[in-house]
Amino acid sequence: MCTSLFLLDDRSDLLLLLLFNRDEFFQRATAEAHFWHDHQELLAGRDLVSSGTWLGITLTGRFALLTNFREVAFNKIVNAPSRGALTADFLTGTQAPLAYLQGLPLEHHNGVNMVVGDLRTGRAAYATNRGPPGTVRGPRELPRGLHALSNATLNEGWPKVTKARQRFEALVEGGGLAGGPDGALPWDALLHGVMGDAELAAPAELPDTGLAPEMEHKMSAAFVAPWDHPGGQYGTRSQTALAVWRDGRAELHERYRSADGAWRSVHHAFRIQLPGVSGAGAAAT
């Protein structure tokens, strides 16, 4: 059901550091992170069923991510529009983040959390269409700093979210983001150490979302090990780490399950078009 951590404009060297685990049915057709042939400035994975995406960034500094809201207690909308199209539309559009979310008819969609941002203006915003009584669902701008999101509302303290935050904060406090002589980030530590934890939560810690306790337990780790869901084999399909530095440099590292079940990886190094920074382009390894 996906888990993400993202650090917004909170370091002297980085504009954005974003980590994302995508959990999905293994049989759902998916393309790894790539520059789209129909939108060549857009770098994102792609859902080949509905053509949208869960996470993406553009060479002009627009970024977006979404997670589904676990909504057993809500009535699902039959034939609802694709949620992945919401992120793709922002990434290929020009509206400011908050204005874009304010204009969305999210009531017509099944449960979703959305984060959209523009690194050129330093603005980011969040909206959801679900939540318990008292939840502020309407779009709001996000402050700088560290945020965490799974399949409840932003920064809600599910065990997987709390543990991922703690692991990230320990890495930062230990100087782990300082980088080596070449300034490289500790990509393995981010993907495996922070987001690769497959330890399940204790039963007493599990959120009550209406799922059967056994199913809730199987999805309680940041990294969901493969298991046989009634709808098919399910688990973490990909892990992505994205960083954008203040000088416009950007990197995306992704490890993903290919169609044959093997783990593979892709790396994209590119430059973002930021005010006062010249040049933009892309390369993949």
N, C-alpha and C positions, 0 to 999 in steps of 0.2 A: 504493500500500500504506500510505500515511499517514505523516506526520511531525508531531511535536508538541514544543513547548518549554513548560514551565510553571514559573513562579516562585512558590514557596510562602512566604508570611508572612516575607519577607526584606527588606521596605522599610517605612519609617516610615509611608508613605501608603497602601500597597497590601497587601491580604490575599492577592490572587491575580491573576496575569497569565498568561493561557494563550493560546497560539497553536497552531493546528491546520490542517494541510493534509490534506484527504481525497482520496485517490486511488481511483478506482473506474471501472468500465465505464460508458460514457456512456448506454447504453440502460437501465441499472438505474433503475427509478422511484424518485425521491427528492423529498422536500419540504424546502425551505429552513428555516432556524431560525425557529420560531414557538412560541407558547404552545399546547400541545396541547388540543384540545377535550375530551378525556376525562381530562386531568390538567391543570387550568388554571393550576397553579403551576409547571409544568414548561416550560422554554424549551429547545428542542432542534430540530435537524434530524430528519428521520424517513425511515427506509428503508421505502418503501411496499410492498416485497416481503414483508418479515418483521415490519414494524411496530416494530422497535427503533431504537436510535440509537447513534452513535459518540461523541457528545459532548453533554452537557447540564448545566443548572444549574436549581435551583429557587429560588423566592422565600424558602424557608427555609434557604438556604445549602448545600444538598447539591449536589455536582458529581461528574461521572464522565466518563471517556473510555476508549476502548479502541482498540487497533490489532490487526490480525491478525499472527500470527507467521509469517514466511516459512518454510514447513516442507516444502520439497521432499524433505528427507532423512527426513521422518517419514511414517508411514502416515496418510493422511487418513481420517477417520471418515465413512462414508457415512450420510446422513440424520442428521447430528449436529444438536443443537438450535441455535437462532439465538444467535450471540454478542451481537448487538445487544440481545437481551432482557436480558442480564446488567446492562447499564448502566441500562436503563429500570427494572428491578426495584429496583436500589439507589435510584435517584432518587425513586421513588414509595413507598419503604419508610421504615423508621425505625431500622434497625439501625446501630450504629456502624460506621465504615469497616472496621476490621480484623476485627471479628466477622462482618461480611457476607462478606468474602472467605474467611474461614476456613470458612464454611458452604457454600461453592460446590463442587459436584462437577465441577471443571474438567477432570478426566480424561475426561469424556464429551463434551467440546467439541473442535473443531479448534483449532489453535494460536492463542492469544490473550494479549495483555497487557492488564491492567486497572489503572486508577488511580481510586480513589474517595476522596472527602473530605467533611468537614463543617466549614464555615467558622465555625459557632457554637462548636464545641469546639476548633478549630484542629488537628484530626486528619486525616491522610490516609494511605492505605495502597496497596500495589502487590502484584500477584501475576501470575505467568505459569504456563503449563502446558507450556512447551517450553524448550529450551536445551541447550547442549553439556554433556558430563559435568562435574559439579562445580557446575552452576548451582543457586543457591538459588531454587527455584520457589515455595516456600510463601509465604503472605502475610506481609508485614512492613510496619511503619509507616515512613513517609518522613520524613526530616529536612527542616527548612526549607531553602530555597535553590533554586537553578536545577537542573531536571532535563530530560532530553531522551529522546525515545522515537521509534523508528521501528518496524521489523518484526523486530528482534532484542530482546534483553533491555534493560531500562531502563539508560540512560546508556552503552550499548555504542557504541564509537567508529566507527560507519559514517561514510564521508566526508560524506554529507548532514547527519548529526547534528552532527559536529564543526564543519563550516562554519557551520551555523545558530547553534550556540552562540557561535562566534567573532563572528559578525555582531551577535548580541544583546548580548554583552558589550561590544563596541566602541560600540554605541549607548548603553549604560548609562554606560560610562566617559567618553563624550563629553558627558554631560549630557542625552542625548536623551529620557530619561524624565521630565525635570523638568517638562515641560508648559509651555504658554503662559500668558498672563495669566489665562485662564479655567480653568487646570488640566487642559486636555485632553491626552490622550496623543497621540503621533504615530502615528495609526492607519495612515496610508499607509506610513510607514517600517517599521512592524511587519509589515504584510501583504506589501508589495512588496520592501522592503529586506532584511528578515530572512528571510521565508518565500517570497519570490518568485524566488529564485535558480534559474534553469533550467540552469546550467552543469553538464555531465556530469562525473563523476569520471574520472580517468585510469584506463586499464585495470588498471594495477598496484595501484591503490588499492581495487579492487572487493572486497567480501566474497565468500566462496565459500559460497553457500547452496544450491548444486545446480542453480540456474537456468542456462540457456544463457548464455554470456558476452554475446551481443548483447542479450538481454532484460535481464540484470542491468545492463548499461550504460545502457539506455534509462530505467531506474527509479532511477538513481543520484543524481539531483538532488532537492533539497527540493521544487521545483515541477516536476512531471512533465509535459512537453509532450505533446500528443496523439499517439498512435501506434497503429498497427493491430496489436493483440494478436491471437493466434489466436482468442480468445473474443469479439473485437469491439473497437471503438475504446476506448482507455483513456488515462487521464491524471488530472491534478488536477481534481476536480469542484468543490471549494469551498475557501475559505480563511476561517478564523474567528479573530478576536481577541476575547478576553473579559477584562474587568478588573473587580475588585471592590475598592472602597476601604474603609478602616477605619470610615468613617461610614455604611456600608451602601449607598452609591451603587454602581451597577453598569451596565456597558455591554457590549453585544455587537455587533460589526461583522462582517458576513459578505459576501463576494462569492462568487457561485456561477454555474455554467453552467445556464441554463434549458434547457427541452426543445428550443428552436430553436437551441441552441449559443451564444447570445449571453450575455455576462457581465452579470449584474445584481447589485444589492446590497440588503441589508436592515440596518437599525439598530434595536436595542432598547435603551432606557434604562429602568432599573427600580431598585427598592430591595430589599435583602435584609433579612430579619428577623434581626438580630444582637442578642445580649445587650446591654442598655443603650441600644439604638438604636431609636427609635420609627418606625413607618410601614413599609409595604411596598406595592409596586404596580408597574405596568408601563405602558410606552408604546412604540410602534413608529413609526419614520419610514422 
